[in-house]
């Protein structure tokens, strides 16, 4: 449920409403727009006397939020959320690009990749220290040693880090090194993990499950936000369909649908969506044209020898070429990169 304040409501009016709600045991979230303030109510709404609330000074009306995802809903917060990482804002006019290898393999590999993607215009560095793999015999990542490499490369290049956390007991460790916590597709409905990252104050990149609906993605975001962390960035990374010529199917519809339903930023992972480096450039341009707030792209200096996902990784030169074309598309739709 939300309380919409009148345009002329004073700070005293807003404070009185907040005090009454919080004294009744409800949590609140205030969204101040250009014209009016909206107060979100979190808790058991059945106990709320809507009539009494609507009669308070400065209150325009009390409106139920009918969607199951309350905090993530655009009804709850009409204005776009803006999430800053090292001065780069997800949800603003700039399209934020995250780039790097699937897995951290060595300091030299990360240093070479980070230098290349920074020169091409990437804003953040991605790299996995913990890797959930389909096969238990595949490379699982370097663990904390990989996190230390990422932190060292950040110091050398200035690129902040996006890396995956796989379990609640890893949240504290990964948070020591990372700037953005990534929840991978296989963990989108790991509710213990969602609760754990929700109790941090760190930006969270939440990837859509490969067989999950848009509503299920938003309900997973709701888990994080219900714990107090509203710094959630949604990621469309392709879903599993009957198509065999790509690794997954990029649901480009998800971008405008999510932008309509939620105030949270939306990014696209064209590497996992297609599974082929030859298709990444086209998928990236389509994502930006559709309104994506960012891209997360796999780049490796030697994809043929990559420990994981080499077939979908761009070489640094190809990534630089992609950035040139993505900038053109961004400019065509009134945005920057």
C-alpha positions as CSV (number, residue, x, y, z in Angstrom):
1,X,0.0,0.0,0.0
2,X,1.1,3.6,-0.7
3,X,0.1,6.9,0.6
4,X,0.2,9.7,-2.0
5,X,0.8,13.1,-0.4
6,X,-0.7,16.3,-1.9
7,X,1.6,18.5,-3.9
8,X,1.5,21.2,-1.2
9,X,2.1,18.8,1.7
10,X,4.7,20.2,4.1
11,X,7.6,18.4,5.7
12,X,5.6,18.5,9.0
13,X,2.7,16.7,7.3
14,X,5.0,14.0,5.9
15,X,6.7,13.5,9.2
16,X,3.3,13.1,11.0
17,X,2.3,10.4,8.6
18,X,5.6,8.6,9.0
19,X,5.4,8.8,12.8
20,X,1.9,7.4,12.9
21,X,2.8,4.5,10.6
22,X,6.0,3.6,12.4
23,X,4.4,3.8,15.8
24,X,1.9,1.2,14.5
25,X,4.6,-1.2,13.6
26,X,4.8,-0.6,9.9
27,X,8.1,0.1,8.0
28,X,8.1,3.0,5.5
29,X,9.9,4.0,2.4
30,X,9.7,7.6,1.2
31,X,10.0,8.4,-2.5
32,X,10.2,12.2,-3.3
33,X,9.3,13.1,-6.8
34,X,9.4,16.4,-8.5
35,X,5.7,17.1,-7.8
36,X,4.7,15.0,-4.8
37,X,5.9,12.5,-2.2
38,X,4.8,8.9,-2.0
39,X,5.1,6.9,1.2
40,X,5.3,3.1,0.9
41,X,4.0,1.0,3.7
42,X,5.7,-2.3,4.5
43,X,3.9,-4.7,6.8
44,X,0.5,-6.2,7.5
45,X,-1.8,-3.8,5.6
46,X,-5.0,-5.4,7.0
47,X,-4.5,-3.6,10.3
48,X,-4.2,-0.2,8.7
49,X,-7.1,2.2,9.1
50,X,-7.1,3.6,5.5
51,X,-9.9,6.1,6.3
52,X,-8.0,7.6,9.2
53,X,-4.8,7.8,7.2
54,X,-6.6,9.5,4.3
55,X,-7.9,12.2,6.6
56,X,-4.5,13.3,7.9
57,X,-3.2,16.7,6.8
58,X,-1.3,16.6,3.5
59,X,-2.6,13.2,2.4
60,X,-4.1,13.0,-1.0
61,X,-5.1,9.3,-1.1
62,X,-4.3,5.8,0.1
63,X,-3.8,3.3,-2.7
64,X,-3.3,-0.5,-2.5
65,X,-0.4,-1.9,-4.5
66,X,-2.0,-4.9,-6.2
67,X,1.2,-6.4,-7.6
68,X,2.9,-9.1,-5.5
69,X,6.2,-7.3,-5.8
70,X,5.5,-4.2,-3.7
71,X,8.9,-2.6,-3.1
72,X,10.1,-3.2,-6.7
73,X,6.9,-2.0,-8.2
74,X,6.8,1.3,-10.1
75,X,3.5,1.9,-8.3
76,X,5.4,2.0,-5.0
77,X,8.2,4.2,-6.5
78,X,7.3,6.0,-9.7
79,X,10.8,7.6,-10.1
80,X,13.6,5.5,-11.6
81,X,16.1,4.2,-9.0
82,X,19.6,5.3,-9.5
83,X,22.4,3.2,-8.1
84,X,25.9,4.6,-8.1
85,X,29.1,2.5,-8.2
86,X,32.3,4.6,-8.1
87,X,30.4,7.5,-9.7
88,X,28.9,5.4,-12.5
89,X,25.1,5.5,-12.1
90,X,22.8,2.6,-13.1
91,X,19.4,3.9,-14.1
92,X,20.6,7.3,-15.3
93,X,21.1,8.5,-18.9
94,X,24.5,6.7,-19.3
95,X,24.6,3.0,-20.3
96,X,27.0,1.3,-17.9
97,X,29.2,-1.4,-19.4
98,X,30.8,-4.1,-17.2
99,X,33.4,-6.3,-19.0
100,X,35.9,-9.0,-18.2
101,X,36.4,-12.8,-18.2
102,X,34.0,-15.4,-16.9
103,X,36.6,-16.6,-14.5
104,X,39.6,-15.1,-12.7
105,X,42.6,-17.3,-13.8
106,X,45.7,-15.3,-13.0
107,X,46.9,-11.8,-12.1
108,X,48.4,-11.4,-15.6
109,X,45.1,-12.4,-17.3
110,X,43.0,-9.9,-15.2
111,X,45.5,-7.1,-15.5
112,X,45.7,-7.4,-19.3
113,X,41.9,-7.7,-19.6
114,X,41.2,-4.8,-17.3
115,X,43.6,-2.5,-19.0
116,X,42.1,-3.3,-22.4
117,X,38.4,-2.9,-21.4
118,X,39.1,0.3,-19.5
119,X,40.8,1.8,-22.6
120,X,37.8,0.7,-24.7
121,X,35.4,2.5,-22.4
122,X,34.2,-0.1,-19.9
123,X,33.1,1.3,-16.5
124,X,33.4,-1.7,-14.3
125,X,35.3,-5.0,-14.3
126,X,33.6,-8.4,-14.1
127,X,35.3,-11.6,-13.1
128,X,34.3,-14.8,-11.3
129,X,36.2,-16.0,-8.3
130,X,33.5,-18.6,-7.4
131,X,31.9,-20.3,-10.3
132,X,28.8,-22.5,-10.2
133,X,29.2,-25.0,-13.0
134,X,26.9,-27.7,-14.4
135,X,29.6,-30.3,-14.1
136,X,31.3,-30.9,-10.8
137,X,34.5,-31.6,-12.7
138,X,34.6,-28.2,-14.4
139,X,36.8,-25.3,-13.1
140,X,35.1,-23.9,-10.0
141,X,37.1,-20.7,-9.6
142,X,40.1,-19.6,-7.5
143,X,38.1,-18.6,-4.5
144,X,39.6,-15.9,-2.2
145,X,42.8,-15.9,-4.2
146,X,40.7,-14.8,-7.1
147,X,39.1,-12.1,-5.1
148,X,42.5,-10.8,-4.0
149,X,43.6,-10.6,-7.7
150,X,40.4,-8.6,-8.5
151,X,41.2,-6.2,-5.6
152,X,44.7,-5.7,-6.8
153,X,43.7,-5.0,-10.4
154,X,41.1,-2.5,-9.1
155,X,43.9,-0.6,-7.3
156,X,46.0,-0.6,-10.5
157,X,43.3,0.3,-13.0
158,X,40.6,2.1,-11.0
159,X,37.9,-0.3,-12.3
160,X,35.5,-1.4,-9.6
161,X,34.5,-5.0,-9.3
162,X,31.4,-7.1,-10.1
163,X,31.8,-10.7,-8.9
164,X,29.5,-13.5,-8.0
165,X,28.6,-14.7,-4.5
166,X,27.1,-18.3,-4.3
167,X,26.0,-18.9,-0.7
168,X,25.1,-17.0,2.4
169,X,28.3,-17.9,4.2
170,X,30.3,-16.3,1.3
171,X,28.6,-12.9,1.5
172,X,30.9,-11.5,4.2
173,X,34.1,-12.6,2.4
174,X,33.0,-11.4,-1.1
175,X,31.8,-8.1,0.3
176,X,35.3,-7.4,1.6
177,X,36.6,-7.4,-2.0
178,X,33.7,-6.7,-4.3
179,X,31.9,-3.4,-5.2
180,X,28.8,-5.2,-6.7
181,X,27.6,-8.6,-5.5
182,X,26.3,-10.7,-8.4
183,X,23.6,-13.3,-7.9
184,X,23.8,-15.8,-10.8
185,X,21.0,-17.4,-12.7
186,X,21.2,-20.7,-10.7
187,X,20.8,-18.8,-7.4
188,X,18.0,-16.4,-8.4
189,X,15.7,-18.3,-6.1
190,X,18.2,-19.1,-3.4
191,X,16.2,-17.3,-0.8
192,X,18.7,-17.7,2.0
193,X,21.3,-16.0,-0.2
194,X,18.8,-13.3,-1.3
195,X,18.1,-12.5,2.4
196,X,21.8,-12.4,3.2
197,X,22.7,-9.9,0.5
198,X,19.6,-8.0,1.4
199,X,21.2,-7.4,4.8
200,X,24.2,-5.7,3.3
201,X,24.3,-2.2,1.9
202,X,26.0,-3.2,-1.3
203,X,24.7,-3.0,-4.9
204,X,23.4,-6.4,-6.0
205,X,23.3,-7.5,-9.7
206,X,20.4,-10.0,-9.8
207,X,20.4,-12.3,-12.8
208,X,17.2,-13.8,-14.1
209,X,16.9,-17.5,-13.7
210,X,17.3,-19.4,-17.0
211,X,13.8,-20.8,-16.6
212,X,12.2,-18.0,-14.6
213,X,9.4,-15.6,-15.4
214,X,9.7,-11.9,-15.2
215,X,7.4,-11.9,-12.1
216,X,9.6,-14.5,-10.4
217,X,12.7,-12.3,-11.1
218,X,10.9,-9.3,-9.5
219,X,9.8,-11.4,-6.5
220,X,13.5,-12.4,-6.0
221,X,14.3,-8.7,-6.0
222,X,11.6,-8.2,-3.4
223,X,13.4,-10.7,-1.1
224,X,16.5,-8.5,-1.2
225,X,14.6,-5.2,-0.8
226,X,12.4,-6.5,2.0
227,X,15.6,-6.9,4.1
228,X,16.4,-3.2,3.7
229,X,18.7,-3.2,0.7
230,X,17.1,-1.3,-2.2
231,X,20.3,-1.3,-4.4
232,X,19.1,-4.0,-6.8
233,X,20.1,-4.1,-10.5
234,X,18.1,-6.6,-12.6
235,X,19.8,-8.6,-15.3
236,X,18.2,-10.3,-18.3
237,X,20.7,-13.0,-19.4
238,X,18.6,-15.2,-21.7
239,X,16.1,-17.9,-20.9
240,X,16.0,-21.6,-21.9
241,X,13.8,-22.3,-24.9
242,X,13.6,-25.1,-27.5
243,X,16.1,-23.1,-29.7
244,X,19.4,-24.9,-30.2
245,X,21.4,-22.4,-32.2
246,X,22.1,-20.2,-29.2
247,X,23.0,-21.1,-25.7
248,X,19.9,-19.3,-24.4
249,X,17.2,-17.1,-25.9
250,X,17.7,-13.4,-25.2
251,X,14.3,-12.1,-24.1
252,X,14.6,-8.6,-25.4
253,X,11.0,-8.0,-24.5
254,X,12.0,-8.3,-20.8
255,X,13.8,-4.9,-21.0
256,X,10.8,-2.7,-21.8
257,X,8.5,-4.9,-19.7
258,X,10.7,-4.5,-16.7
259,X,11.1,-0.8,-17.3
260,X,7.3,-0.5,-17.2
261,X,6.8,-2.7,-14.1
262,X,9.7,-1.6,-11.9
263,X,11.8,1.4,-11.0
264,X,14.9,-0.8,-10.7
265,X,17.7,-0.5,-13.3
266,X,17.8,-3.2,-16.0
267,X,21.0,-4.5,-17.6
268,X,21.5,-7.3,-20.2
269,X,24.1,-10.0,-20.5
270,X,24.5,-10.7,-24.2
271,X,27.3,-13.2,-23.7
272,X,25.3,-15.8,-21.7
273,X,22.1,-15.0,-23.7
274,X,23.7,-16.0,-27.0
275,X,26.6,-18.2,-26.0
276,X,28.5,-17.2,-29.2
277,X,31.0,-14.3,-29.5
278,X,29.8,-13.7,-33.0
279,X,26.4,-12.8,-31.8
280,X,27.3,-10.6,-28.8
281,X,27.7,-7.4,-30.7
282,X,24.2,-7.6,-32.3
283,X,22.6,-8.6,-29.0
284,X,24.4,-5.7,-27.2
285,X,23.1,-3.1,-29.7
286,X,19.6,-4.5,-29.5
287,X,19.6,-4.3,-25.7
288,X,20.7,-0.6,-25.7
289,X,18.1,0.2,-28.4
290,X,15.4,-1.5,-26.2
291,X,16.3,0.7,-23.3
292,X,18.8,-1.3,-21.2
293,X,20.6,0.7,-18.5
294,X,23.8,-1.4,-18.9
295,X,25.6,-4.4,-20.4
296,X,27.7,-7.1,-18.8
297,X,30.0,-8.7,-21.4
298,X,32.6,-11.4,-21.3
299,X,36.1,-10.5,-22.5
300,X,39.2,-12.6,-22.4
301,X,42.7,-12.0,-23.9
302,X,42.8,-15.6,-25.2
303,X,39.4,-17.2,-25.4
304,X,40.7,-20.4,-26.8
305,X,42.5,-21.1,-23.5
306,X,39.8,-19.7,-21.2
307,X,38.9,-21.9,-18.2
308,X,35.2,-21.3,-18.8
309,X,32.9,-19.8,-21.4
310,X,35.7,-19.1,-24.0
311,X,33.2,-19.6,-26.9
312,X,31.2,-16.6,-25.9
313,X,34.1,-14.3,-24.9
314,X,35.3,-11.4,-27.0
315,X,38.9,-10.7,-27.6
316,X,39.8,-7.2,-26.4
317,X,40.0,-5.7,-29.9
318,X,36.5,-7.1,-30.7
319,X,35.2,-5.6,-27.5
320,X,36.7,-2.2,-28.5
321,X,34.9,-2.4,-31.9
322,X,31.6,-3.3,-30.1
323,X,31.9,-0.3,-27.8
324,X,32.2,2.0,-30.9
325,X,28.9,0.6,-32.3
326,X,27.1,0.6,-29.0
327,X,27.9,4.3,-28.5
328,X,26.3,5.0,-31.9
329,X,23.1,3.2,-30.9
330,X,23.1,4.9,-27.5
331,X,23.3,8.3,-29.1
332,X,20.5,7.4,-31.5
333,X,18.2,6.8,-28.6
334,X,19.3,9.8,-26.6
335,X,21.8,8.2,-24.2
336,X,25.5,8.0,-23.7
337,X,28.0,5.3,-22.9
